[in-house]
Amino acid sequence: MNEEEYREVAWTNIAKIADTDDQDICDKVYGDWADTYERDSNAIKFVAPEELAKRSVKFFRNDESSQLLDVAAGTGTLGQHLRTYGFTGIMDAIDISAPMLEKAKEKGIYRNFVCQGLHPDKSLPFDDNSYDVVALSGGLGDKHIEARCILQLIRIVKPGGVFAFNVQNRALFDGCRAEIKQILDGMAARKEVSYETMEATHYGTLTKMTGDVIPGLIFIVTKL
Ligand SMILES: C[S@@+](CC[C@H](N)C(=O)[O-])C[C@H]1O[C@@H](n2cnc3c(N)ncnc32)[C@H](O)[C@@H]1O
């Protein structure tokens, strides 16, 4: 297979996810895609995890005992980029897809793996204030993790710790970004968090027809 065919695989899988409202079908798409997910994502220049790692690591407590949870870790691309950009701490991974996590295991960069989906009404199996860093790339929004789940993710960050994540910065994700900002603005007003955003010009490419670039928005949330 060549690059063009890898792009075709990526866009076909992305279209399958876009075309369904059934979370089980999304899970199956990622499960079936796990073996070639990174190859195909690279072919469509899905740089969101690298961009998040590169631009957020300087905000993290970063030493060998720092504890980070990679949420929607998938095959572990964010963790790998975090290592490349200098994160030296301990990393755990959580994702709804067992086959994606199996690929992440092969990287040998994570300590613990939790195979569980995030849902607003289902509590995560982590204590309050347990991680120095929670990081999440490419997992928030339509057909994936609902915006309200950020409350649970902030719950498990230690005071002074950071929750870093990205979301697509295009119209389809306007509702998701607005909900995230509403939650964070409320928490900031109550002095529970402070946060800043950074624009990322390239998150991924849009369609095989146009090759348009999707911009991203990076959030750095500090728990007070
Ligand atoms: C676009 S991939 C991103 C993977 C990885 N973070 C990266 O940047 O390469 C989205 C990931 O979110 C996971 N996912 C989707 N919905 C989820 C949910 N409700 N809870 C946990 N993980 C979910 C999928 O299984 C998939 O691994």
The ligand as a MOL file (V3000), in Angstrom:
LIG
                    3D

  0  0  0     0  0            999 V3000
M  V30 BEGIN CTAB
M  V30 COUNTS 27 29 0 0 0
M  V30 BEGIN ATOM
M  V30 1 C -8.7300 10.2430 17.5270 0
M  V30 2 S -8.2820 8.9680 18.6540 0 CHG=1
M  V30 3 C -7.0010 9.7990 19.5710 0
M  V30 4 C -6.0310 8.8440 20.2160 0
M  V30 5 C -4.7860 9.4790 20.8250 0
M  V30 6 N -5.1100 10.3520 21.9490 0
M  V30 7 C -4.0350 10.2360 19.7600 0
M  V30 8 O -4.0080 11.4770 19.8370 0
M  V30 9 O -3.4900 9.5940 18.8740 0 CHG=-1
M  V30 10 C -9.6500 8.9760 19.7770 0
M  V30 11 C -9.5600 7.9710 20.9040 0
M  V30 12 O -10.6370 8.2330 21.8140 0
M  V30 13 C -11.1170 6.9960 22.2910 0
M  V30 14 N -12.4700 7.2270 22.8140 0
M  V30 15 C -13.5660 7.5640 22.1180 0
M  V30 16 N -14.6220 7.7240 22.9300 0
M  V30 17 C -14.1670 7.4970 24.1910 0
M  V30 18 C -14.7660 7.5240 25.4770 0
M  V30 19 N -16.0660 7.8360 25.6600 0
M  V30 20 N -14.0010 7.2520 26.5530 0
M  V30 21 C -12.6840 6.9380 26.4010 0
M  V30 22 N -12.0580 6.8950 25.2130 0
M  V30 23 C -12.7890 7.1860 24.1190 0
M  V30 24 C -11.0400 6.0850 21.0880 0
M  V30 25 O -11.0750 4.7060 21.4400 0
M  V30 26 C -9.7170 6.5240 20.4730 0
M  V30 27 O -8.6350 5.7610 20.9600 0
M  V30 END ATOM
M  V30 BEGIN BOND
M  V30 1 1 1 2
M  V30 2 1 2 3
M  V30 3 1 2 10
M  V30 4 1 3 4
M  V30 5 1 4 5
M  V30 6 1 5 6
M  V30 7 1 5 7
M  V30 8 2 7 8
M  V30 9 1 7 9
M  V30 10 1 10 11
M  V30 11 1 11 12
M  V30 12 1 11 26
M  V30 13 1 12 13
M  V30 14 1 13 14
M  V30 15 1 13 24
M  V30 16 1 14 15
M  V30 17 1 14 23
M  V30 18 2 15 16
M  V30 19 1 16 17
M  V30 20 1 17 18
M  V30 21 2 17 23
M  V30 22 1 18 19
M  V30 23 2 18 20
M  V30 24 1 20 21
M  V30 25 2 21 22
M  V30 26 1 22 23
M  V30 27 1 24 25
M  V30 28 1 24 26
M  V30 29 1 26 27
M  V30 END BOND
M  V30 END CTAB
M  END
